[in-house]
Amino acid sequence: MSEVPRPARQAPFPVLLGIGAFANFFDTLGIGSFATTTAALRLGHFTEDEMIPGTLNVGHSLPTILEATLFLIALGGLVDIPTITSMVIAGAIGAWYGAGIVAHWPRRTIQRAMAIALIVTASFMALRMLMSLSLSEGTIGLSGMALAIGVVASLVIGSLTSLGIGNYAPTMAVTYLLGMNQRAVFPIMATAAAVLLPAAAYRFWHSGRFDRRAAKGFAIGGIPGVLVAVYIVKELPLDTVRWVVVAVLLYTSVTLWLSARRESA
């Protein structure tokens, strides 16, 4: 007999603002906002599981657009136009079609898909840290087969965004493996997020499959979080924070999978 899912409880709006600020602060520093927000929503049970992907895409769109703009201003000299253009377009296409599919999935399917997506995110984050590449190592652009691989990877990463897996960790891992340096990767992944999140958000908005109140809190709280990270914080010991996020992602993935199993039992 299936277990009746526990109803979500409404979070105080200041808490939602805090989650948005916290998530986008660390997003600007390269950790990503989707992973931390998903963990917060699950731990607090602030919305239903099937509403999480849409809430992430809608709520984090505006802060991500601001973040991309600031990165392009700060690191515009390291942007390779063919690389960033092709990868961003591919990511947006993946997000558009992925969101159209996920918006109609049943609750258990979304729970299982998100559980797998979180494990993938944790794996990419761990890979990125274990590779320990320097900021200046590698090229600022891709060409030939490397560019083709990057474009296909962006298409896949964009589609996974619809499941609540952020594009930062996988984009960093893929571009590092293809020989790019970190300073050149940041404008690519930020600009891609600024395009693919609104693309996915549009589909979720029209389906109504998102938590409007939570998304509003994330959007408002996220803007100061981005500004603080860009203009105030210069260097932070983030490796420990990233490993904690990896552990939280794995825990959240397990709870999602177990919830899906209980509801189908």
C-alpha positions as CSV (number, residue, x, y, z in Angstrom):
1,M,0.0,0.0,0.0
2,S,1.4,3.4,-1.0
3,E,2.3,5.9,1.7
4,V,0.6,9.3,1.6
5,P,3.2,12.0,1.1
6,R,3.7,14.4,3.9
7,P,2.3,17.8,2.9
8,A,4.8,20.6,2.5
9,R,4.9,23.4,5.0
10,Q,5.1,27.1,4.1
11,A,8.4,28.6,4.8
12,P,8.5,32.2,6.3
13,F,9.3,34.6,3.4
14,P,12.5,35.8,5.1
15,V,13.7,32.2,5.1
16,L,13.1,32.0,1.3
17,L,15.0,35.3,0.9
18,G,17.9,33.8,2.9
19,I,18.0,30.6,0.8
20,G,18.0,32.7,-2.4
21,A,20.8,34.9,-1.1
22,F,22.9,32.0,0.2
23,A,22.4,29.9,-2.9
24,N,23.3,32.6,-5.3
25,F,26.2,33.9,-3.2
26,F,27.9,30.4,-3.5
27,D,26.7,30.1,-7.1
28,T,28.7,33.2,-8.0
29,L,31.8,31.6,-6.3
30,G,31.4,28.5,-8.5
31,I,29.5,26.1,-6.3
32,G,26.2,26.4,-7.9
33,S,22.7,27.4,-6.7
34,F,20.5,24.4,-7.7
35,A,22.3,21.9,-5.4
36,T,22.1,24.0,-2.3
37,T,18.5,25.1,-2.9
38,T,17.3,21.6,-3.6
39,A,18.9,20.5,-0.3
40,A,17.3,23.4,1.6
41,L,13.8,22.7,0.1
42,R,14.1,19.0,0.9
43,L,15.4,19.4,4.4
44,G,12.8,22.0,5.3
45,H,10.1,20.3,3.2
46,F,9.1,23.8,1.9
47,T,7.5,22.6,-1.3
48,E,6.4,19.4,-3.0
49,D,9.2,17.4,-4.8
50,E,7.5,17.6,-8.2
51,M,7.6,21.4,-7.9
52,I,11.3,21.7,-7.2
53,P,12.7,21.7,-10.8
54,G,10.4,24.5,-11.9
55,T,10.9,26.5,-8.8
56,L,14.7,26.4,-9.2
57,N,14.6,27.5,-12.9
58,V,12.1,30.3,-12.3
59,G,13.5,31.5,-9.0
60,H,17.1,31.7,-10.0
61,S,16.7,33.2,-13.5
62,L,17.1,36.8,-12.6
63,P,20.1,36.5,-10.2
64,T,21.8,34.3,-12.8
65,I,21.3,36.9,-15.6
66,L,22.9,39.5,-13.3
67,E,25.7,37.2,-12.5
68,A,26.4,36.5,-16.1
69,T,26.4,40.2,-16.9
70,L,29.0,40.9,-14.2
71,F,31.2,38.0,-15.3
72,L,31.2,39.2,-18.9
73,I,32.2,42.7,-17.8
74,A,34.9,41.4,-15.5
75,L,36.3,38.6,-17.7
76,G,35.2,39.7,-21.1
77,G,38.7,39.6,-22.4
78,L,38.9,35.9,-21.9
79,V,35.8,35.1,-23.8
80,D,36.2,33.1,-27.1
81,I,33.2,34.1,-29.1
82,P,32.7,30.9,-31.2
83,T,33.1,28.7,-28.1
84,I,30.7,30.7,-25.9
85,T,28.1,31.3,-28.6
86,S,27.9,27.7,-29.7
87,M,27.8,26.2,-26.2
88,V,25.3,28.7,-24.9
89,I,22.9,28.1,-27.9
90,A,23.2,24.3,-27.4
91,G,22.5,24.6,-23.7
92,A,19.4,26.8,-24.3
93,I,18.0,24.3,-26.8
94,G,18.5,21.4,-24.4
95,A,16.8,23.4,-21.6
96,W,13.8,24.3,-23.7
97,Y,13.0,20.8,-24.8
98,G,14.0,19.2,-21.5
99,A,11.6,21.5,-19.5
100,G,8.8,20.8,-21.8
101,I,9.2,17.1,-21.0
102,V,9.8,17.3,-17.3
103,A,6.9,19.7,-16.7
104,H,4.5,16.8,-17.5
105,W,6.3,14.0,-15.6
106,P,4.5,12.4,-12.6
107,R,5.8,12.9,-9.0
108,R,7.7,9.6,-8.6
109,T,9.4,10.0,-12.0
110,I,10.7,13.4,-11.0
111,Q,11.8,12.2,-7.6
112,R,13.9,9.4,-9.1
113,A,15.3,11.5,-11.9
114,M,16.3,14.2,-9.4
115,A,17.9,11.6,-7.2
116,I,20.1,10.5,-10.1
117,A,20.7,14.1,-11.2
118,L,22.0,15.0,-7.7
119,I,24.4,12.0,-7.8
120,V,25.7,13.2,-11.2
121,T,26.1,16.8,-9.8
122,A,28.0,15.5,-6.7
123,S,30.3,13.4,-9.0
124,F,31.1,16.3,-11.2
125,M,31.8,18.5,-8.2
126,A,34.1,15.9,-6.7
127,L,35.9,15.4,-10.1
128,R,36.4,19.2,-10.4
129,M,38.0,19.3,-6.9
130,L,40.2,16.2,-7.4
131,M,41.5,17.5,-10.7
132,S,42.9,20.6,-8.8
133,L,43.5,22.7,-12.0
134,S,44.9,26.2,-11.7
135,L,43.1,29.3,-12.8
136,S,45.4,30.0,-15.7
137,E,46.1,26.5,-17.0
138,G,44.8,25.7,-20.4
139,T,43.2,27.4,-23.4
140,I,40.5,30.1,-23.5
141,G,38.6,28.5,-26.4
142,L,37.8,25.3,-28.2
143,S,38.0,24.3,-31.8
144,G,37.4,21.2,-34.0
145,M,36.5,18.0,-32.3
146,A,36.9,19.5,-28.8
147,L,34.3,22.2,-29.7
148,A,31.9,19.6,-31.1
149,I,32.2,17.6,-27.9
150,G,31.6,20.8,-25.8
151,V,28.5,21.6,-27.8
152,V,27.0,18.2,-27.5
153,A,27.8,18.2,-23.7
154,S,26.1,21.6,-23.4
155,L,23.0,20.2,-25.1
156,V,22.8,17.4,-22.6
157,I,23.7,19.6,-19.6
158,G,20.9,22.1,-20.7
159,S,18.3,19.3,-20.7
160,L,19.4,18.2,-17.3
161,T,18.9,21.7,-15.9
162,S,15.1,20.9,-16.1
163,L,15.6,18.2,-13.5
164,G,17.2,20.6,-11.0
165,I,20.9,19.8,-11.9
166,G,22.9,23.0,-12.2
167,N,25.1,23.6,-15.2
168,Y,28.1,24.9,-13.3
169,A,29.7,21.7,-12.0
170,P,29.2,19.6,-15.2
171,T,30.3,22.5,-17.5
172,M,33.4,23.0,-15.4
173,A,34.3,19.4,-15.5
174,V,33.7,18.9,-19.2
175,T,35.6,22.1,-20.2
176,Y,38.5,21.3,-17.9
177,L,38.8,17.9,-19.5
178,L,38.8,19.6,-22.9
179,G,41.7,21.8,-21.9
180,M,40.2,25.1,-20.9
181,N,41.2,27.2,-17.9
182,Q,38.9,28.3,-15.1
183,R,38.9,32.0,-15.8
184,A,37.7,31.3,-19.4
185,V,35.1,28.8,-18.2
186,F,33.3,31.2,-15.8
187,P,31.9,33.5,-18.5
188,I,30.7,30.4,-20.5
189,M,28.9,28.7,-17.7
190,A,27.4,31.9,-16.3
191,T,26.2,33.1,-19.7
192,A,24.8,29.6,-20.5
193,A,22.9,29.6,-17.2
194,A,21.6,33.1,-17.9
195,V,20.1,31.8,-21.2
196,L,19.0,28.2,-20.4
197,L,17.4,29.0,-17.0
198,P,14.9,31.5,-18.5
199,A,14.3,29.1,-21.4
200,A,13.3,26.3,-19.0
201,A,11.6,28.8,-16.7
202,Y,9.2,29.9,-19.5
203,R,8.1,26.3,-20.0
204,F,7.6,25.7,-16.3
205,W,5.8,29.0,-15.9
206,H,3.2,28.1,-18.5
207,S,2.7,24.6,-17.0
208,G,2.2,26.1,-13.5
209,R,4.6,23.4,-12.2
210,F,6.5,25.6,-9.7
211,D,6.1,27.2,-6.3
212,R,5.4,30.9,-7.0
213,R,6.1,32.1,-3.5
214,A,9.4,30.3,-3.2
215,A,10.5,31.4,-6.6
216,K,9.8,35.0,-5.7
217,G,11.8,34.7,-2.6
218,F,14.8,33.2,-4.4
219,A,14.7,35.9,-7.1
220,I,14.6,38.8,-4.7
221,G,17.1,37.3,-2.2
222,G,19.4,36.1,-4.9
223,I,20.3,39.5,-6.3
224,P,22.1,40.8,-3.2
225,G,23.8,37.4,-2.8
226,V,25.4,37.8,-6.2
227,L,26.5,41.4,-5.6
228,V,28.1,40.5,-2.2
229,A,30.0,37.6,-3.8
230,V,31.2,39.7,-6.8
231,Y,32.1,43.0,-5.1
232,I,32.9,42.1,-1.4
233,V,34.2,38.6,-1.2
234,K,37.5,38.1,-3.1
235,E,38.9,34.8,-1.7
236,L,37.3,32.2,0.5
237,P,38.5,28.7,1.5
238,L,35.8,27.0,-0.5
239,D,37.1,23.4,-0.8
240,T,35.6,22.4,2.6
241,V,32.3,24.0,1.7
242,R,32.2,22.1,-1.6
243,W,32.9,18.7,0.0
244,V,30.0,19.5,2.5
245,V,27.8,20.3,-0.5
246,V,28.8,16.9,-2.1
247,A,27.8,15.1,1.1
248,V,24.5,16.9,1.3
249,L,23.7,16.2,-2.3
250,L,24.3,12.5,-1.8
251,Y,22.1,12.5,1.3
252,T,19.3,14.4,-0.5
253,S,19.6,12.0,-3.4
254,V,19.0,9.0,-1.1
255,T,16.0,10.6,0.6
256,L,14.4,11.4,-2.8
257,W,14.9,7.9,-4.0
258,L,13.5,6.4,-0.8
259,S,10.5,8.7,-1.0
260,A,9.8,7.5,-4.5
261,R,10.0,3.9,-3.4
262,R,7.7,4.4,-0.4
263,E,5.1,6.1,-2.6
264,S,5.2,3.2,-5.1
265,A,5.1,0.5,-2.5
